[in-house]
Amino acid sequence: MNPKQIAAEKAVEYIQDNMIVGLGTGSTAYWAIQSIGARVKAGLRIRAIATSVESQNLAQELGIPLVSFTEIDEIDVTIDGADEADMNLQLIKGGGGALLREKIVAAASRKLIIVVDESKLVQQLGRFDLPVEVVPFGCEMTLRKLDRLGSTVHFRTANGERFLTDNGNYIADCSFGRIDDPGQLQHHLNNIPGVVDHGLFLNMADLVIAGYSDGNVKEFDRFN
Ligand SMILES: O=C(CO)[C@H](O)[C@H](O)COP(=O)(O)O
């Protein structure tokens, strides 16, 4: 079994009948959705809310009942991936471009479980370029402001075009190098008009579950 699948299947053990479940996005969350789908088929009764069109489509294909925020105001548990997780459970997310919906869902969740393979565990955030979602209007100006924060920035592309998020925005991938003070960077990013949100998920994760290539799985919580 691959390490992403090992971590994802461990996380799905936390799901119980009658829960509202947040479905993450990406190749690790994919395995969690597959495993939830199998449990639903076997009789598990849950309702889910997806963080992207891609995950929503997959959930529908697997027969997982979906809800929207008009019907609920709290999510019991969300299982999502990450691009980096440090030992304080601070994260970089957004490699798949779904960071805005992921953050809305994470912020509405009583428990956020992050599933990764061992390569995502880092001493310090910053090796992975930080994805920042920006509104198309004035985006060149917004890019300059991101650049002035000390990053090397470029717009993400897909098939030769600027990548568009599910919300119709662009992603600026920002290389800051080692991020010594994620809280301060978050503060600066939140103050740039045109920045919708960014991939720093600080003090949000309750548990990180890491899968290893030797078949092991480890759980890290806030107090490790
Ligand atoms: O934040 C994300 C999508 O926006 C993903 O969770 C993150 O990029 C990890 O993806 P993967 O599990 O495919 O490595």
The ligand as an SDF file (V2000), in Angstrom:
LIG
                    3D

 14 13  0  0  0  0  0  0  0  0999 V2000
   -3.8240   21.5910   -0.3040 O   0  0  0  0  0  0  0  0  0  0  0  0
   -4.0940   20.7740   -1.1470 C   0  0  0  0  0  0  0  0  0  0  0  0
   -4.9090   21.0790   -2.3450 C   0  0  0  0  0  0  0  0  0  0  0  0
   -5.1800   22.4410   -2.4380 O   0  0  0  0  0  0  0  0  0  0  0  0
   -3.6070   19.3730   -1.0070 C   0  0  0  0  0  0  0  0  0  0  0  0
   -4.1500   18.8540    0.1650 O   0  0  0  0  0  0  0  0  0  0  0  0
   -2.1140   19.3830   -0.9490 C   0  0  0  0  0  0  0  0  0  0  0  0
   -1.6330   20.0010   -2.1220 O   0  0  0  0  0  0  0  0  0  0  0  0
   -1.5420   17.9680   -0.8360 C   0  0  0  0  0  0  0  0  0  0  0  0
   -1.8270   17.2710   -2.0120 O   0  0  0  0  0  0  0  0  0  0  0  0
   -1.3750   15.7570   -2.2200 P   0  0  0  0  0  0  0  0  0  0  0  0
   -2.0900   14.9540   -1.1870 O   0  0  0  0  0  0  0  0  0  0  0  0
   -1.8140   15.4560   -3.6260 O   0  0  0  0  0  0  0  0  0  0  0  0
    0.1210   15.6900   -2.0630 O   0  0  0  0  0  0  0  0  0  0  0  0
  1  2  2  0
  2  3  1  0
  2  5  1  0
  3  4  1  0
  5  6  1  0
  5  7  1  0
  7  8  1  0
  7  9  1  0
  9 10  1  0
 10 11  1  0
 11 12  2  0
 11 13  1  0
 11 14  1  0
M  END
$$$$
